[in-house]
Amino acid sequence: MKVTTDACLFGALVAEVKLKKTTCLDIGTGTGLLSLMLAQKNKTSKIDALEIDTAAATQARENILASPWADRITVFNEDALKFPVGPQAAAGKQYDCIISNPPFFEDDLQSPDKAKNKAKHNSSLTLAQLLRIVDRQLAAEGFFAVLLPYHRVGYFVEEALKQGLFLTRQILVKQTLKHKFFRGILCFKRIEKKLNSKELIIKDLEHNYTPEFSEALKDYYLFL
C-alpha cells in the first residue's frame, strides 16, 4: 500500500495531540504509518494496529520491527468487524484513542486488484460499520480521528451523531489555493464541545510546501 501525502498529514496532526499513558487502536493500518507516527510522538502509548490484508499486515510488522517503537505496537492480521478476539473480547477492551484511514472510495470505479479494493473501497468495511466499531470500542473520555474524502464529510458527521459521537475538531485540506477541498480530518468525542475548525493548504502557487504543512511534517520528512 502506498504512503500518501494526505495520510502523512493526518498522522502528524493526530500525533500532535499529546496523549497521557493510553491504549490506541489503528483500524486499517496498511504499512503501519499512522501507528508509527503516533508512537514517535507519544512515548507511553500502546497501540494495536489492525490490517485485514495479509501481505499489508506482514509489511506493517516488518516496518514496525525496524523502528525504535516495536515494543509498543502490535499488528493484528484481523477483520476489524471481528476484533477483538479471545480474552480481549471477553474483557470488552476499549481504547482511549482510535484512528483510521478507512476504505472510502465508495462511488469510484474499483481496481482489478482485490487488495487495493479492500484498502480503497467499502468492500470490506463500510463507513457505517466503522462507526459501530468505534462506538463499541472507544472509551468514555477517548477520541476518534478519521481521514475522509471531502465529499464524505457531511454524511460521516451525521452518521457519527447517531452513535453519540460529536465532531470536536475539523481540518479541511486543499492541494493548493486554487484547488477545492479534497480531504477532511475529523476528530470526535462522546462529549459535545465547541467545534475547532480550520483549513490547511499543502502547497503554495509555486508548488512549495506551505509553512503550515512544513510545520506539521518537520519531524517526519527528511527534506521539506
Beta strands, then each sheet from edge to edge (+ up, - down):
strand 1: 23-27
strand 2: 46-50
strand 3: 73-76
strand 4: 95-100
strand 5: 138-149
strand 6: 166-174
strand 7: 181-189
strand 8: 196-201
sheet 1: 3+ 2+ 1+ 4+ 5+ 7- 6+ 8+
end
